[in-house]
Amino acid sequence: MLRSNYTFYYLHDPDNENIGYVGMTTDTIQARIRRHLYEAQGREHSPNSDKNQWIRSILDERKQPLCQVLEVSGFKDAQQAGAREQYWIKKYREEGKDLKNMTDGGLGTPGYFFDHTEETKEKLAEMATKYPDALEKAIEMRKAGATYKEIYEELGMSRSNFYKEYKDIVNEEAKK
């Protein structure tokens, strides 16, 4: 059975402890925070998202958002982890926290397409239909000797999305 450790966390303002973002990662917390900081500095997608603007406002004060781990859980698939992330986001929103999350959580929240063209939206919808178990498919392909490029092209994913969402898990699971 496929299992991965998912760490659920929130980021908060160091001055007032206001929670601004809830997330999950299979990476180390330190690595995920570094990636948040990198993204907020405009080096990756959505540099003007509410989350990235919020992080930059803290960085402008020569501080960093602080991270609080909520839980570490093993799930047999990413969908279960996504449901748990949705739980945490909903919980904090119901408590009145002004979260900067762009979605309600989970992996690939249905109906949320950022600023994609109609063609890209169609491809994403096709991928979701064609590969509802994209992670399992990617692991099978890697075990069979496929390169990462072959995997993300077969899944219809961009290189950056594949590396961000799947590479570490695929690599780890393919070794088993």
MOPEHU-V860542 format. One line per field, one symbol per residue. ss: DSSP state (H for helix, E for strand, L for the rest). A space follows every 50 residues. Layout:
BEGIN
ss: ???
END
This chain:
BEGIN
ss: LLLEEEEEEEEELLLLLLEEEEEEELLLHHHHHHHHHHHHHHHLLLLLLH HHHHHHHHHLLLLLLEEEEEEEEEELLHHHHHHHHHHHHHHHHHLLLLLL LLLLLLLLLLLLLLLLLHHHHHHHHHHHHHLLLHHHHHHHHHHLLLLHHH HHHHHLLLHHHHHHHLHHHHHHHHLL
END
